[in-house]
Amino acid sequence: MPIPFERSVFINCPFDEDYAPILQAIAFCVILLGYHPRLAPENTDNAANRLDRIIELIEVSKYGIHDLSRCKSSSEGEYARMNMPFELGIDHGFRRAGHGPPADKVILILETTRYDYQKALSDIAGWDIQVHGGDFQKAVRRVRDWLVDKAGADPIGAARIQGKYIAFQEWHYERELSNGASDDDIKEYPTNLILAAMREWMDAGQPV
């Protein structure tokens, strides 16, 4: 069954190991509040062009979360990461030029430190940028408040969401160990498997 436009949340963020705790916490928050995180890796059709997959996910998602915290290079000789601002531009373009559902898009922009984005993307000065400081708990608060405010999500407290996230992690870890996985196996699970496990945990009737 297709995921409704009004329940789809496109998440534009880094997919490196260091960012994984923030990404997984954000995705859990989105799922717990009754929405569907949409990430580029969810489409495993390798024959499809990656950019086309991303555009398709952006187009079918009413909500977009764009984390710009990893756009700058971290060491000498390293190139800045431009994928995140590029995808933000695509989402904003759909909202400005779209007709019908795409014109109703709602966007949240996240950063590590306030005003960092202005050094590389000054065109969005004046937008309401939310800061998480590299802390997954703060990221959950920002996403929770945004979905309650902009999407009318149930006003479940951020502390409760974080507690449920810890309960999920314990459940998932114990389940995978019992299935024969090692600690290293679990740490290296791809994002799509973690999201599938989150949905399983919710579908099992976990109280919110």
VENUR-V953843 format. One record per backbone hydrogen bond with DSSP energy under -1.0 kcal/mol. CO is the residue of the C=O (numbers start at 1). NH is the residue of the N-H. E is the energy in kcal/mol with one decimal. If there is no record, write none. Layout:
co = [CO	CO]
nh = [NH	NH]
e = [E	E]
//
This chain:
co = [4	5	5	7	8	9	10	12	19	19	20	21	22	23	24	25	26	27	28	29	30	31	36	38	39	40	44	45	49	50	51	52	53	54	55	56	58	62	63	64	65	66	68	71	75	82	83	84	85	86	87	88	89	90	91	92	93	94	100	101	102	106	108	109	110	111	112	113	116	117	117	121	122	124	127	130	132	135	136	137	138	139	140	141	142	143	144	145	146	147	147	154	157	158	159	160	161	162	163	164	165	166	167	168	169	170	171	172	173	174	175	176	177	182	183	184	186	190	191	192	193	194	195	196	197	198	199	200	202]
nh = [7	8	62	36	63	38	65	67	22	23	24	25	26	27	28	29	30	31	32	33	35	34	9	11	42	43	46	48	53	54	55	56	57	58	59	60	61	106	10	108	12	110	71	81	78	86	87	88	89	90	91	92	93	94	95	96	97	98	103	104	105	64	66	130	68	132	133	116	119	120	121	124	125	127	129	111	135	139	140	141	142	143	144	145	146	147	148	149	150	151	153	156	161	162	163	164	165	166	167	168	169	170	171	172	173	174	175	176	177	178	179	181	180	186	187	188	189	194	195	196	197	198	199	200	201	202	203	204	205]
e = [-1.4	-1.3	-1.9	-3.1	-2.0	-3.2	-3.4	-2.8	-1.1	-2.1	-2.9	-1.6	-2.6	-2.7	-2.2	-2.3	-2.3	-2.4	-3.1	-1.8	-2.4	-1.9	-2.9	-2.4	-2.0	-1.5	-1.4	-1.6	-2.0	-2.3	-2.6	-2.2	-2.3	-2.5	-2.6	-1.7	-1.3	-2.7	-3.0	-3.1	-3.4	-2.8	-1.4	-1.5	-2.0	-1.9	-2.5	-2.1	-2.1	-1.7	-2.3	-2.7	-2.3	-2.2	-1.9	-2.4	-2.8	-1.9	-1.4	-2.4	-1.4	-2.3	-3.0	-2.8	-2.7	-2.5	-1.0	-2.0	-1.6	-1.6	-3.1	-1.5	-2.0	-2.3	-1.3	-2.0	-2.1	-2.1	-2.1	-1.9	-2.3	-2.4	-2.9	-2.6	-1.9	-2.5	-2.3	-2.4	-3.4	-1.4	-2.0	-2.6	-2.1	-2.6	-2.0	-2.5	-2.1	-1.9	-2.0	-2.6	-2.5	-2.2	-2.3	-3.2	-2.5	-2.4	-2.2	-2.5	-2.2	-2.2	-1.2	-2.6	-1.7	-2.3	-2.3	-1.3	-1.4	-1.5	-2.6	-1.9	-2.1	-2.0	-2.1	-2.1	-2.5	-2.1	-3.1	-1.4	-1.8]
//
